[in-house]
Amino acid sequence: MSVSGQGTIWNLPGYTGELLSVASEKTPLLTMMGGLSNGGKLTNNFEFPLNANFTPESASQPAITETDSLKAPTAVETAIAQEKNVTQIFHEAINVSYAAQSNAGRLSGINSAGAVNSVTDQVAFQIQRKLVLMAKKFEYCLLRGSYQIATDADTANKMRGVNEAASDASNTVDADGAALDKALIDALLLLMDGNNADFMNMFFVVNLVQKQKLSKVFGYAPTDRNVGGVNIKQLETDIGNIGVLLHPMQSTSVVTLLDMAHLAPVWQPTPGKGNFFYEALAKTGASENGQLFGQASVSYGAGRFHGTITDLATS
């Protein structure tokens, strides 16, 4: 459960036992990119470019007569466009009373002889939990973020995630409520190939619902008295091998095909403080009052490098 406002002895009781989260803590894409503190790109502008792109003219067989050649053809120039994204603010706070910090020996629940509080440092625990939460929020936005650019101090920047980037690039196959099958995957690969995707380091990002359907469609279990079932982790396709990444934050009705070769976190550090940092706030009473702050986004190269299948059956 979450406690809003100040943490006290009474709303942050101590317990003994193995410390476990009841929710998923996995951030597989962020982990593959190095986490909140490793690698990535830096920016000092919340709006940053992903690429400068152009569409070359299509080639075909000319049909130019001698008469046509007597005058110059109509000039056609190549125009350049730009894809961009924005960093967004991630901001959390803690406020733990001195009394709560100094009562680590006070236990609730089962209190047997020799029992030890699972949380020995309440402030450190709360800071660590906020860092995990910020990583999870970043992971969600990386995959499912919806773009918005700030126009004033009261408008939030919101990063564009890979799913929306693929949709904006028209790399989306609408399943129209149908179940995931090979035909839909083939259609996505053809669409992305037609839009000049690179297909360098490809992964299907799926919720467990669609992961089970993938295993059902592509799985083949050899006859064995002792072992049964399948777990598809990679698909062999006409564009190469595609890994399968089970993702707890993916929509149950969407399958994303992304190219990890083009994914990188983008950090916007605060001068003199770095990025995703903790700092104490001014004292207003007997508590540790602090905030965690970071600005980040994702660079995905170009929307055409990624694709989605949407509106899939979920049962």
C-alpha positions as CSV (number, residue, x, y, z in Angstrom):
1,M,0.0,0.0,0.0
2,S,1.0,3.6,-0.4
3,V,1.0,6.3,2.3
4,S,0.3,9.9,1.1
5,G,2.0,12.7,3.0
6,Q,4.3,12.3,6.0
7,G,5.5,8.8,7.1
8,T,5.1,8.2,10.8
9,I,5.4,5.3,13.3
10,W,1.8,4.6,12.8
11,N,1.5,4.5,9.0
12,L,4.9,2.9,8.4
13,P,4.8,0.0,10.8
14,G,7.7,-2.4,11.0
15,Y,7.4,-6.1,10.2
16,T,9.8,-9.1,10.2
17,G,10.1,-11.5,7.3
18,E,11.4,-11.6,3.8
19,L,10.9,-8.2,2.1
20,L,8.9,-8.8,-1.1
21,S,7.1,-6.6,-3.6
22,V,3.6,-7.7,-4.5
23,A,3.9,-6.0,-7.9
24,S,6.3,-6.6,-10.8
25,E,9.6,-4.6,-10.5
26,K,10.8,-5.6,-14.0
27,T,12.0,-3.0,-16.4
28,P,13.4,-5.2,-19.2
29,L,13.9,-2.5,-21.9
30,L,15.6,-0.1,-19.5
31,T,17.8,-2.9,-18.2
32,M,18.8,-3.8,-21.8
33,M,19.8,-0.2,-22.3
34,G,21.9,0.0,-19.2
35,G,19.6,1.3,-16.4
36,L,19.0,4.8,-15.0
37,S,22.7,5.6,-14.7
38,N,24.7,3.9,-17.5
39,G,25.2,4.9,-21.1
40,G,22.7,6.8,-23.2
41,K,22.8,10.3,-24.7
42,L,22.9,13.7,-23.1
43,T,20.9,16.8,-24.0
44,N,20.7,20.3,-22.6
45,N,17.4,21.0,-24.4
46,F,14.2,19.2,-23.6
47,E,13.4,19.0,-27.3
48,F,16.0,16.9,-29.1
49,P,16.3,15.5,-32.7
50,L,16.1,11.8,-33.5
51,N,17.0,12.2,-37.2
52,A,16.9,14.4,-40.2
53,N,15.3,12.3,-43.0
54,F,14.3,12.6,-46.6
55,T,12.4,10.5,-49.1
56,P,14.3,9.9,-52.3
57,E,12.4,9.9,-55.6
58,S,11.3,6.5,-56.9
59,A,13.2,5.0,-59.8
60,S,11.5,4.0,-63.0
61,Q,12.3,3.7,-66.7
62,P,12.3,7.1,-68.3
63,A,10.3,7.7,-71.5
64,I,11.9,10.9,-72.9
65,T,11.5,11.7,-76.5
66,E,14.0,13.7,-78.6
67,T,11.5,16.6,-78.6
68,D,11.2,16.4,-74.8
69,S,15.0,16.5,-74.5
70,L,15.1,19.9,-76.2
71,K,14.1,21.6,-73.0
72,A,15.0,21.1,-69.4
73,P,12.6,19.0,-67.3
74,T,10.7,20.5,-64.3
75,A,13.0,20.8,-61.4
76,V,12.3,18.5,-58.4
77,E,14.2,19.0,-55.1
78,T,14.6,16.7,-52.1
79,A,13.2,18.2,-48.9
80,I,14.5,17.2,-45.5
81,A,12.2,16.6,-42.5
82,Q,13.1,16.0,-38.8
83,E,11.8,13.5,-36.2
84,K,12.1,14.6,-32.6
85,N,11.2,13.7,-29.0
86,V,11.2,15.5,-25.7
87,T,12.5,14.7,-22.2
88,Q,10.0,14.7,-19.4
89,I,10.2,15.3,-15.7
90,F,10.2,12.4,-13.2
91,H,9.7,13.8,-9.7
92,E,9.1,12.0,-6.4
93,A,9.3,13.0,-2.7
94,I,9.8,11.3,0.7
95,N,9.0,12.7,4.2
96,V,9.8,10.4,7.1
97,S,9.5,11.6,10.7
98,Y,12.5,11.3,13.1
99,A,10.2,9.2,15.4
100,A,9.6,6.7,12.6
101,Q,13.3,6.5,11.9
102,S,14.2,5.9,15.5
103,N,11.7,3.2,16.1
104,A,13.1,0.4,13.9
105,G,12.9,-1.9,16.9
106,R,9.1,-1.6,17.2
107,L,7.4,-4.4,15.3
108,S,3.9,-5.1,14.2
109,G,2.3,-8.4,13.2
110,I,4.0,-11.6,14.4
111,N,6.7,-10.5,16.8
112,S,8.6,-13.6,17.9
113,A,11.7,-13.6,20.1
114,G,14.8,-12.3,18.2
115,A,12.7,-10.9,15.3
116,V,14.4,-8.2,13.3
117,N,12.7,-5.4,11.3
118,S,12.8,-6.0,7.6
119,V,13.5,-2.3,7.1
120,T,16.3,-1.1,9.3
121,D,16.8,2.3,7.6
122,Q,13.4,3.8,6.7
123,V,14.8,6.8,4.8
124,A,17.1,4.6,2.7
125,F,14.2,2.2,2.0
126,Q,11.9,5.0,0.9
127,I,14.5,6.5,-1.4
128,Q,15.2,3.1,-3.0
129,R,11.5,2.5,-3.5
130,K,11.1,5.9,-5.3
131,L,14.1,5.1,-7.6
132,V,12.5,1.8,-8.5
133,L,9.2,3.6,-9.1
134,M,10.8,6.2,-11.4
135,A,12.5,3.5,-13.4
136,K,9.1,1.8,-13.8
137,K,7.5,5.0,-14.9
138,F,10.3,5.6,-17.4
139,E,9.9,2.0,-18.7
140,Y,6.1,2.5,-19.2
141,C,6.7,5.8,-21.1
142,L,9.5,4.3,-23.2
143,L,7.0,1.7,-24.5
144,R,3.6,3.4,-24.2
145,G,4.3,7.1,-23.8
146,S,2.1,9.6,-25.7
147,Y,3.8,12.7,-27.1
148,Q,3.1,16.2,-25.8
149,I,5.4,19.2,-26.0
150,A,5.3,22.0,-23.4
151,T,4.2,25.4,-24.6
152,D,4.3,27.1,-21.2
153,A,5.2,26.3,-17.6
154,D,1.8,24.7,-16.9
155,T,2.0,22.2,-19.8
156,A,4.0,19.0,-19.2
157,N,6.5,17.6,-21.7
158,K,5.6,13.9,-22.4
159,M,7.9,11.6,-24.3
160,R,6.8,9.7,-27.3
161,G,7.1,5.9,-26.7
162,V,8.0,3.3,-29.3
163,N,4.4,2.1,-29.8
164,E,3.2,5.6,-30.8
165,A,6.3,6.2,-32.9
166,A,5.5,3.1,-34.9
167,S,1.9,4.2,-35.4
168,D,3.0,7.7,-36.5
169,A,5.3,6.0,-39.1
170,S,2.3,3.9,-40.4
171,N,4.1,0.7,-39.3
172,T,0.9,-0.7,-37.6
173,V,-1.2,-3.7,-38.6
174,D,-4.8,-3.5,-37.2
175,A,-5.8,-7.0,-36.2
176,D,-9.5,-5.9,-35.9
177,G,-10.1,-8.2,-32.9
178,A,-8.5,-11.3,-34.5
179,A,-6.2,-13.6,-32.7
180,L,-2.5,-13.3,-33.2
181,D,-1.3,-15.6,-35.9
182,K,1.5,-16.1,-38.5
183,A,-0.4,-14.1,-41.2
184,L,-0.5,-11.0,-39.0
185,I,3.2,-11.3,-38.2
186,D,4.0,-11.7,-41.9
187,A,1.8,-8.7,-42.7
188,L,3.8,-6.6,-40.2
189,L,7.1,-7.7,-41.5
190,L,6.1,-6.9,-45.1
191,L,4.8,-3.5,-44.1
192,M,8.0,-2.6,-42.2
193,D,10.1,-3.8,-45.0
194,G,8.2,-1.6,-47.4
195,N,8.8,1.3,-45.1
196,N,12.6,0.5,-45.0
197,A,13.1,-0.8,-41.5
198,D,16.6,-1.9,-40.8
199,F,15.8,-5.2,-39.0
200,M,19.1,-5.2,-37.0
201,N,18.3,-6.5,-33.5
202,M,14.6,-7.2,-33.4
203,F,12.4,-8.2,-30.4
204,F,8.7,-8.9,-30.1
205,V,7.6,-7.2,-26.9
206,V,4.5,-9.0,-25.6
207,N,2.3,-9.3,-22.5
208,L,1.8,-12.9,-21.2
209,V,-1.6,-13.1,-23.0
210,Q,0.1,-12.7,-26.5
211,K,3.2,-14.6,-25.4
212,Q,1.0,-17.7,-24.8
213,K,-0.5,-17.2,-28.3
214,L,2.9,-17.0,-29.8
215,S,3.9,-20.2,-28.2
216,K,0.7,-21.8,-29.4
217,V,1.1,-20.6,-33.0
218,F,4.8,-21.4,-33.4
219,G,5.4,-24.0,-30.8
220,Y,6.2,-27.7,-31.5
221,A,6.6,-30.0,-28.6
222,P,8.4,-33.3,-29.4
223,T,6.9,-36.4,-27.9
224,D,8.5,-37.1,-24.6
225,R,7.3,-39.0,-21.5
226,N,8.9,-36.6,-19.1
227,V,8.8,-33.1,-20.7
228,G,5.9,-31.3,-22.1
229,G,5.0,-27.8,-23.3
230,V,6.8,-25.0,-25.3
231,N,8.3,-21.6,-24.5
232,I,9.0,-19.7,-27.7
233,K,11.9,-17.3,-27.0
234,Q,13.0,-16.6,-30.6
235,L,11.4,-16.8,-34.0
236,E,13.2,-17.7,-37.2
237,T,11.7,-15.4,-39.9
238,D,12.5,-14.3,-43.4
239,I,14.1,-11.1,-42.1
240,G,16.2,-13.0,-39.5
241,N,15.9,-14.1,-35.9
242,I,13.5,-12.1,-33.7
243,G,13.7,-12.4,-29.9
244,V,10.6,-12.6,-27.7
245,L,10.6,-10.3,-24.7
246,L,7.9,-10.9,-22.1
247,H,6.9,-7.4,-20.7
248,P,4.6,-6.8,-17.8
249,M,3.7,-3.3,-18.9
250,Q,2.8,-4.1,-22.5
251,S,-0.9,-3.8,-23.5
252,T,-2.6,-7.2,-23.6
253,S,-4.0,-6.3,-27.1
254,V,-0.7,-5.1,-28.7
255,V,2.4,-6.7,-29.9
256,T,5.4,-4.5,-30.6
257,L,8.3,-5.3,-32.9
258,L,11.2,-3.1,-31.9
259,D,14.8,-2.7,-33.0
260,M,17.0,-2.6,-29.9
261,A,19.9,-1.4,-32.1
262,H,18.2,2.0,-32.3
263,L,17.1,2.4,-28.7
264,A,19.0,4.5,-26.2
265,P,18.0,6.5,-23.1
266,V,18.4,10.3,-23.3
267,W,19.3,12.2,-20.1
268,Q,19.0,15.9,-19.3
269,P,21.1,16.4,-16.2
270,T,20.6,19.2,-13.8
271,P,23.9,21.3,-13.6
272,G,25.9,20.4,-10.6
273,K,23.6,17.6,-9.5
274,G,23.5,15.0,-12.3
275,N,20.4,13.1,-13.2
276,F,18.0,11.1,-11.1
277,F,19.4,12.4,-7.9
278,Y,18.1,12.8,-4.3
279,E,18.4,16.0,-2.3
280,A,17.2,17.0,1.2
281,L,14.6,19.8,1.3
282,A,14.4,22.6,3.9
283,K,13.5,21.5,7.4
284,T,10.0,22.4,8.6
285,G,9.9,20.0,11.5
286,A,11.3,16.8,12.9
287,S,11.5,14.7,9.7
288,E,13.7,13.8,6.8
289,N,12.1,15.7,3.9
290,G,13.6,15.2,0.4
291,Q,12.9,14.9,-3.3
292,L,14.1,12.8,-6.2
293,F,14.3,14.4,-9.6
294,G,15.3,13.4,-13.1
295,Q,14.6,14.4,-16.7
296,A,14.8,11.7,-19.4
297,S,13.5,10.3,-22.6
298,V,14.2,7.7,-25.3
299,S,15.8,8.0,-28.7
300,Y,14.4,5.3,-31.0
301,G,16.2,6.3,-34.2
302,A,13.1,6.6,-36.4
303,G,9.5,5.4,-36.1
304,R,9.9,3.3,-39.3
305,F,12.4,1.0,-37.5
306,H,9.7,-0.3,-35.2
307,G,6.2,-1.8,-35.7
308,T,3.0,-2.9,-33.9
309,I,0.1,-5.2,-34.3
310,T,-2.9,-3.6,-32.5
311,D,-6.4,-4.6,-31.5
312,L,-5.6,-8.2,-30.9
313,A,-7.9,-10.7,-29.3
314,T,-7.2,-11.1,-25.6
315,S,-9.1,-14.3,-25.0
